[in-house]
Amino acid sequence: DRSPHVRVVRLSAQRNAISAMTQTILFTLVAVGLYFFTDWALRLIEHYRGAPLPNRNLVFFAIILIAAVVSFQIIQRILQGAPLA
């Protein structure tokens, strides 16, 4: 027979695996959303500017980098239960 300690460890490992999978799915969905947000923001900038940006790829990278760092920090704080401010 199995001891209660072994069952607790297995349940804990299962919860961690589910939590890791949930986090991976959440971060992937946010990353896809960030891609579309960045594309929209870049098109909006180009629309107001009236012409395509000369270094469009660098601007895209800068926008998505900043948005990713901010949003992933917010998600981490929410998942850890820490206050946002």
Buried (B, 14 or more C-beta within 10 A) or exposed (E): EEEEEEEEEEEEEEEEEEEEEEEEEBBEEBBEEBBEBBEEBBEEBBEEEEEEEEEEEEBBEEBBEEBBEEBBEEBEEEEEEEEEE
